[in-house]
Amino acid sequence: MKFFLPLLLNILVLQTLVGQTFEQISTGANYANQLFYDLDTRTGTSVESDAWDLAFTAFGLQDAGIHVNEAVNLSFGPPAPAVELYLTEAENFTDVTAFSEDFIRLYNGEQNWAFGALNVGVTPEDPLNYGWGVYDPAVRTVVGDEVFIIKLRSGAFKKFMIESLAATVYNIKYADLDGSNEQTASIDKNNYPSGLAFFSFESGDVLDVDVSGFDFVYTRYQTVLFDPGSGSDLDYIVTGIISAPNVEVAKVEGVDPASVGTDTELEFSTDLDAIGFDWKDFSFDSGWSLPENLTYVVKTAQGKLYKIVFIDFEGSSTGTATFELSELGEVSSVQEANSVFNDFQVFPNPVQENLSLTYSLKQANTGVNLQLFNSVGQLVWTIETNGSVGLNARTFTLPELPKGTYILNIQANDYQLSQKVSIQ
């Protein structure tokens, strides 16, 4: 399933930089590590692939994404041990006493950091449901209501549930399947400014690692590919690149990379696998090769544009990829010259009960649509209004929503502007 944040990105280049370098990223031999890479500094933080089991998001008050570690080292002998996550059908923690093949194996989504494997139950129709639990407005807490089983790389099974996310603290309970060795752990988002907390069931603790500022992760992950032999879709482990939160990527194919710049027509995607794994090809006859005329333009969370062109991949012997990196400038989201909008502003921001905004129109419009999306892309509120030429001011009462960061879209005709809104 793909997820596209519903906004149109129109770019104004504030400055153009020539900075062009050749960079290398590596997972190490047999893809033993995961690399969290910062485009600004051209540096990365390496984390051993088997060092953690679950990653808890800590990007803000509202997010509650939980990912399973899908990375598996390459093995030329017996299959390398992998972490496997399953959803049980139990209503109570004590009801789970054994593993069943009927349990559903879960994988991370590839849309957004809020869609981890534990968030599989999230639906646009229920913005209070986080998959592993449901937000209770009365106590301002996400209350866990699902029991999971995890098979560790050691082969041991653990049952666990996320009991709650209270304010900024995740509370976890886990035990052996027979109920012995029950333990609890708490993870406070405030202690992880990088936005990710990596938890290990073996140690019962969070890794002491800071990946602040990363723009992408170079790693191994599970994805669904069509298998011509079976004629169906199957889950495969691939080596590729996962984008960081608020990073957008445009893929340009069939165009000489040297000619790709800010004047190129670009369609940006917020999907985590927008770069993904298919910037390289493998043939049993010739080994690894890279397709011609393939360019990625990356817009970082700070609004900087980078052009990436892969020029080499060494495979499992070193896990090293080489790419040409060019700085294209800094961008600002603005309306096009022929847009019906002059400007758009929310005040005050953060918002409490009422949402007040102003927007200036170049022409009268009877159909001005407002849409509010939460951090996982769910539409949580929408309303249609109108506008006259010049400045318009509107105030709306919002439904009760969890605290956190949202995206407010305003649309008229075929033009759209977006702004982050913080709700307290």
C-alpha positions, 0 to 999 in steps of 0.5 A: 500500500502506498501513501501520498500526503495530499499536498501540492509542492511548489518550489521557489529556489532561494539559492543554488549551490554547486557543491558536488561530491562523491559519497559512499555509504556502507552497511558493512560485509553481509549487510551487518549494519544499518546506516543513518545518514545525514546529507548536510554533514555527509556523515552517518551513524552505524547501528548493528542490524541485530542490536534491537527488536522494536523502534518506537517513534518519538517525533512529537506528542501525537505520533505512536509508530512502532516498527519491528526490526526487519533487517537480516544479515546475508547468510550463504549457509543456513538462513540468518536468524530474523525477528518475527512479529505476530498478532494474536487473537487474544483479548487478554495478556494471560490468554496467550500461552503458546505460539500458533501458526494461525497468528498473523505475521506483521511487517512494517508499512512503507508509507510513513514512520507512523505506520510500523508493524504494530500500527497495522490496524490503523484506518482512515475511518478511525483516527483514534486507533493506533493499531496497538491501542486506541486513544482515550480522550477522557484520560488523554492516553493511548490504551493498549488493546492488542497482544503480540508475539515476537520471535527473537533472533535467538529463537526465543518467543516473547508475548508482549503488549504496549499497555499505554502511551501516557503523555510522552511515555510508552509503557510495555509489558512482556513475558515468556509465553507461559507467563514466566519472567514477566517484565515491564519497561518504560520509554519516555519520548523526551529522552530521545531527541533523534525521534527513534528509541530502539528497544531490545527484549534481550537486554530489556533496555533502549540502545544508547545511540543517537541518530539525530539529523538523519535523512535516510536509513541504508538498511535491509528491509522486507518488501512485497515483490511479484514472483513470476515463478509462483505468479503471486506477491511474496515478501522479500528481504532487500537492501535499500534506502528508507527516507526519514520523517518529513523527507520527500523524494522525486524520482526522475527516470529517462533523463540525463542526470546532468540536466536534472535541476530545479527547473525539472518537473518533479513529483515528490513522494513522502513514501519511506521507500521512494528511493528504495532498492531498485536503483540497482539490478542484479544478474547471475551472469554479470552481477550488480549493475546500475540503470542509466539515467536515474536521478533522485531529488531529495527535499530534506525536512529543513527544506534543502534540495539534494540530487543523488545519482548512484554510480556503484554498488559493491553488493554483500562483500562490503555493502558499499554504495557510491553516489554523486551528491549535488546541492541544488539549493534551499526551497520554500513552499509557496503558491504558483504565480497563477494560483488563486491564493495570495497567502494563508496563515493560521493563528494562533499556532499552537491551536486549542479549541478553535482554529482561526485562519486568514487567507487572501484570494485573487478572485472570489471563490465559492468553494474553499475546502479545508482538510486537517490530516494527522501525522499518519495521513488520516483525514480527521476534519474537513469543512467547506467554506467560501471566500471573497476577493482579498483578505478572508478570516474564518474561525472554526471549532475543532472536534476533540483531537489528540495533542500533536502536529497536524497538516492543514490543507486549504484548496480552491480550484486546483490550487492548494496550500498546506501548513503545519498546525500544532494542537494543544 
